[in-house]
Amino acid sequence: MAQTDRRPVVFRGGTVLTLDDQHTVLTDADVLVVDDKVAAVGRALDAPEGAMEVDARGGIVMPGMIDTHRHMWQTAMRAYGADWTLTQYFVWYYLEHGKTFRPEDVHAGNLVSAWESLEAGVTTTVDWSHGLQTVDHAEAACDALAAVPGRFVLAYGNIQAGPWEWTADPAVRSFLERRRDAQDDLLGLQLAFDVTGDPSFPERAAFEVARELGLPVTTHAGVWGATNDDGIRLMHENGFMTPENIYVHAATLSTDSYQRIAASGGSVSVSTESEQSAGQGYPPTWQVRSYDIPVSLSQDTSVWWSGDLFSAMRTTLGADRAREHLEAHVAGDTVTNLHLRAEHVVDWATRGGARALGRDDLGSLEPGKKADVVLIKNDHSPVSFPLVNPYGHVAFQAQRGDVHTVVVDGRVVKHEHRLVGYDADAVRRTVEATVEHLMTSLGDEAWKNGMYPDLPTDEVLDNPYQYTEYKSESTRSARGSMFGEPGADRDTEPAS
């Protein structure tokens, strides 16, 4: 089947996780897709003549998953930094070698990452693209995303220059205006930059551009050694905290910052694998639940971690529950009922991402919603049965190899465990050319040593952003740490 085919599709006889407001679960049910919409959900549905029938018996039909923060441009270096710390990541990309990437290297990373998303049932991915040193890099990023039949959001950024500089570039402005005005339903647009906490608030100019262009801002907030409460306070006091803002990580903030995020209606993108391994801070699900802040999930970068949200769901549950048990043990108590459940993280991986992106037409299987649909089914696996707790099955048992069929915008892009229209040899050649370029540019010794880079010997990085001289040791304050802020009341249970 060609990827341009959009004939009706009906999933027959599956367990359907609708993720509607009531979290309705239907068994032995059908989902009918007509054109780019979900036409009906129910039992024994009539389908138009010529509809493609997908046998979903024994499987789970659910909305397409949504990743709200992934540095797709880095994916040609998959697993290179498996043993990095966050500081080593900063040194490699921000200080030393990030500028080595050519437009074609950004294209290569985006291309393989976009296919990787679809293969794992992630139908919408935010390309947190902070390697766009020129507009040519941005064009290459978009060209790669357009070549893959998924849904994406380009979050335009450039870590090699101040956001107040690159947003003022007429070429960048022209690019953003053109992409915004294209009104491409499959390719959205954001601005991606961080707020250092500099009291002069130089990032104001970038926020003003975002406001002028009507674009949301996504920002790494509460990251140990990089961003802190000062950035949140400056955003809030200057009127730039809005419901469209996505705060990535938000792991080392104070109560004041979480309250500002909650009051302004923003959301937090939790990247648990990243936060646990790299050191941004302990995954903040405990805090965001306490303040009823909307949550989405993300995978950050395949330089370290997996590129699927099954891993995100299970690691998020593990981190939150570990903290809940530890908090109780410190107080001499025992947890007998868990607050964060499998149902919640499945919501965060679907509906939560849709909320963060302001896409009410995504994230659930309801008539009239966009037809982004995933079938989890693997008749060849002994792990596919029994199916007694579908939320638990998705969060703890399923993996990318169990994704049977994926529909994006009404088109089948994966079926019977195989991607549609995917030229593996061509993608491989593209990625190998980028790896060869990077290895040649760095030299064999630097390339090998880069996997285990030395830490800076002269000072701890209080500011990885080399486009500004501002530094603040407060980015290393232990806020929102494992046991909360000093004097925090541990008897207060977080909201579920």
N, C-alpha and C positions, 0 to 999 in steps of 0.2 A: 504493500500500500504506500503510495506517495504521501509525503508529509503535507502536501497541499490539499489532500482529500478531506472534505468536511461533510461526509454523508452522516445521517443520524447514527447514533451509537446507543445501544441499550445494554446495561450491565444487568444480568439476570441472576436472581436468587442468592444474593450476598447478604452479609451483615453490614448494614449501612450506618456509619457514624455521620449523622447529618451536621453536627456541630452548630445547629440552630440555637436560638435563645434558650430552649429547654433542654438542649443536648439530647435530642430524641435519638434513640437507637432502634432500628428496625431489623428484624431477622427475616430471612427468606424474602428479601425485597429487591426491587429493581430501581435503577436510576436511568432515566432517559435523557439523552443529549440531542438537541436539535439546533443546528447552526452553531452559534457560539454560546448558547445558554443551556442551563439545566431546565428541561421542559417539565419533568415530573419526577416525583419520588414516591414509591409505594409498591404494592404487591400486584403482580400479574398485569403490568401495564401494557397497553396497546402501543405498538411501535409502528412508525411509518413503513410502507413497503420499501424494501431495499436496505433497511437499517442493518448495520453491523451488530451482530449479537455476540456479547462477551459472556462466557460462562463464569459467573462470580461465586458459584456454590462452594462453600467451604472457605471463602475469602472475605476480606474486609474492604468495603468501598468507602472512601473517605475523601475530604477535600484535598486538593493539592497543598503541599507544605510550602511555607514561606520563610526564607532566610533573610533577615533584615540587616546583615552586616558580614560581607565576605570580600576580602581583598583578592579578587579574581585574577588580577594581573600578575600575581606571584605564583600561580599554580604550576607553571612550567618547572618550578623548583620543588615539586612535591616531595615532602619528607626530608628535605635538605636540613632544616633546622629542628629536627625531632628532639634534640637535646639542648636547644637554646634556652636561655632565660630571656625575659623581656628586654633587659639591657643589651644582650647580644643581638637581638632583633633590631633594636634601635641603632646599634653600631653598624650593622651590615647594611640596612636599607636607608636609614636617615643620614648617617655620617659618611659612609664609605662607598657603597656600591650601588645604591638605589638609582643613581643618575646614569648608570651603565645601560639601563634598559632603553632600547630603541622602540619606536612605535610598533614594529613587527613583533617585538618581544611581549609587549602589552597585549597585542592581538593574539599571540600564541597562548598566553596564560588565560585570557578570557575565553578563547575558543574551547580549550579542554575543560575549563571549569564549568562553562555553560552546559556542555554535554554531560558532565559529571552530575550536575544538579538534576537534570531530567532523569538520568538513569536511577537516581535515588528517590524519585518522587517529589523533588523540590521544584514546583512549577513556577515559583517567583523567587528571584534572587536579587538582592541589592548588591550591586557591584561597588563596594566602597573603594573607589578608584583614586587613591592618593598618590599614584605614580604618573600623573598626567603633566609632565614637564612642559609640553607644548600642545597646541591644538591638534597637531598631527597625531600625537599619542591618543588624544581623545577620539579622534576620528577612527583610529585603528581599534580602539576599545569598542566603539559602537558598531563598527563593521563586523567584528567577531560576534557580538551579541545578536546582530541581525541575521547572521548566518545559521543560527540555531533556533529551532521552533519552540522556544520557551518564552516566559515573561520575565522581564528584567527591569531594574531601575539603575541608571547610571548616577552614582553619587560622585560628582566631580570634585577632585581635590588634587593638591600638589604639595607634597611635604618638602620640596626643595625651595619653596618660596613662601613668604608670608601671605596669608589669605587676603590681606588688604592690598597686596601687590597683584596677585594673579586675577582677582576678581575685577581689578581696574583695567586689565589688559583688553583693549578693544576687540582683539581677535577672539579672546575667551568669551567676552560678552556677546559677540556675534554668533558664536557657536551655541551658547546657551539659549539665546533668543530663537535661533533657528530650530533647535531641537525641541524647545518648549512649544513653539507654534506648530510643529509637525503633528501634534496631538496623536502620537502613536500609542495606541492602547497597550501594546506589548513592550514599550520601552519608555519608562518614566524617567524623571529627572529630579535630583536633589543636589545641594551643595554639601560638601564634606570637609570640615576643618575643625581644629581643636582650639580651645580657649585657654591660654597659658596661665591666666590670673594676673598678668601685668596690670597694675593699677591704671595705666593710661588707656587700657582697653583698645588696643589697635585693631582688634577684630571687629570693632563697630562698623567699619567701612564694608566688610564682607557681609555682615548681617543686613546692612542697608541695601546692598545689591540683591541679596536674597529676597528681601521684602519687595523691592522694586520689580523684580522679575516674577514674584509670586511663587518662589521655590522653597520647599522645606529645607531645614538644616539638620544634618546628622553629625554628632560630635562625640569623640571619645571623652567621657567624663569620669572623674573619680578613678584615675589610673595611677597607681603608685609610681612616683618618680616623674610624673608628667603633668597631670591635671588634678585639680583639687576643688575645694569649696569656693575659693576666690573666683574661679571662672563661672561657677553657677550663680554666685551672688551678683557678679557684674552683668551677666546676661539678664538676670531678673530685674535688677535695679534700672537697667536701661531699656526694659520693655521688649526684650528679644526672646523670652520664654513663651512658647505658644504650644497648643495641642499637637502641632505638626512636628515638633522637635523629637528626635530620637536620641536618647542618651545611651551610648554604648558602654558596657561594663558597669559603670556607676558603682564600683566596688569599694571605694575608700572615701565615702562622703559622710558628712555629719547629719544628724537629725534635721538641722536647718535646711540643708540642701534637698534631702528627700521631701521635706514639706513643701519646698518651693516647686519641685517637679510635680508633686501631686496637685498643688493648688493651681498650677498653670496648665494641667491636663496633658503633659508630655508623657512619653512612654520610655521604658528601659529595654534595651536589647541585651539579654544575658548570653554570654558566650562561655558556658561553664567549662568546657575542655580547656579553653584558653586561660581563663582566670585561675583555674586550679594549677595549671602547669607553668604558665609564663610568669605569674606574679603580679597581675594587676590588683589583686586583692581577693578576699574570699568571695565566691559567687554570691551576689546580693539578694537572692530570692527571699531570704528572711526579712530583710529590710523593706523591700518593695511590697511584699505582702502586708507588712505592718501598716503601710501608708496607702494601701489599695492603689498602687501605681500599676497601670497596664504593662504587661510583659509580652515580649516576643523573644524568639530564640535565634541564635546565629552561631556560625562555625568559625568565623574570623579568617583563617588562612590555612590552606593545605600545605604550606611550608612546614607546619607542625602537625596539624590534626586532620581528622577525617572530614569529608565534605558532605556528610549526610546528617539529617536531623534526628534519625534514630539514636545516634550517639549523643546528640545534644539532649534529647529527652531523658535518656537513662542516666547520663552523668549529672544532669540537673536534679533529678530525683535523689540520686546518691548524695550529692553535696548538701542539699537542703536537709535531708534526713539525718546525715551525719552530724550536722550542726544541731539539729533539734535534740538528738540523743546526748551530745556533749553538753549542751546547755543544761539539760535535765540532770546529767550526772554531776556537774559542778555544784548544783543545788541539792544533790543527794536524792534526786527523784528518778522515776522511771517513766519513760514514754509508753503509753498504752494505746494511743490512737495517733496516727500520723496526720499532720495538717495538709501537706502537699501530696496529692494523689496522682495516679497515672492519668486520670481524666483531665486534670489541670494542665499537665505539660503537653498533652495532645492538643488541647485548646490553644496553648501558647504557640505551638508549632504551626497552627493553621489560622484560626480566628484571630489570635493575638498579632500575628504578622499583618493580617489584613487591616486590623484596627490601627496599627502603627503607621501604615502607609496611607491611611484614609481611604481604603478601598472597601466600602461596604458591599461591593458586588463580588468579593472574593472571600475565601475562608470558610464557607459552609455550602452544603448541598441542599439548596432550596430552589423551587421554581423561580425563574427569572434571574438567578445569579449566574455569573460567568461559569462556563463549563471547564473548570480546572479540576480534574478528577483523577484519583489514584486507586488502583486495585492492588491490594496486598494478597497474594495467593501463590503458593508454591507446592504443587501436588507431589513433587519429587522429594520434599523435605519432611523428615519425621518431626520437625519442630512446628509444622503448620497446623497440627491438631493435638489435642482437642481445642476448639475455640470456645472457651467458657467465659472469658473476661476480655472483650475486644480492646478496651483501653489498655489493659495490662499487656495484652499481646503486642499491640503497636509499640508501647513504650519499652518493653523489656525483651520481647522475643523476636520481633521482626528485624530485618536488616535489608540493605539495598538489593541483595540478590533475591529477595522475596517480592520485589516490586514487579508485578506481572504486566500491568497496563497503565499508561499515563496518557491523559488527555489534557491538552492546553488550548484554551479558547475554542473548544469544540473539535480540535484536530487530534488524532491519535499520533503520539510521538514516541511511544514505546508500546510494544505488544508482544506477549508471550516471552517476556524477559529480554527482548532485543530492541534496541533503539531503531527508530525508523529514519532512514536517510543519513545515517551516521557512517562516514567514510573513515574507518579507523586508521588505515594506512596514511591517508592525507593528514589527519590530525597529528599522528605520531611524527611524521616528517617535519611538520611545522614546529612542534615542541622540541624535537631533537636539534633543530637548527638554532633555537634560542639557547638551549643548554650548551651547545658547541660555542656559540658567541660568548656566553658568560664565562665559560671555562678558559677560552682563549684570551678574553679581556683581562681576567684576573691572573692567569697563569696557574699552572698545576698546583703549586705549593699553596698559593693563596686560596684557591678553590677548595682544596682539601682541608686547610686550616680553618676555612670559614665555617665548616660544620661544628668546630669546637673553638670558637674565637676566644682570645684572651679578653678579660675585662680591662677597662681603662685603668691604668696604674696611678694616674695623677689625682683623679677625683671621681666621686660618684656622680652619675648624670642626674642633676636636678632639673635639666632641661634638654631633652633630645632634639628640640626644634632649633636647627642651626640658623634659621632666618631671623632670630631675635636673640639679644643678649640677656634678656630677662631670666632670672633664676630665682627659685624659691625652695628652701628646704622644707617648707610646709607640705610639699607634695609627698614627703616621707613621714607624715604624721599618721599614726595608727588609728584612723577613724573608721568606724563601721567594721571593726575587726571581729575576730571570732566571738568574743564575748561582749561586743558592743562598746559604747563609750563609757568612760569612767563614771561611775555612779548610776549607770542605767539600771532600770528595774527589770530584772530577769523574770519576774513573775508575770509579766504582761505577755500574753500569747499573741502571736501574729495572726492576722486574718488569713483565712484559707483562700 
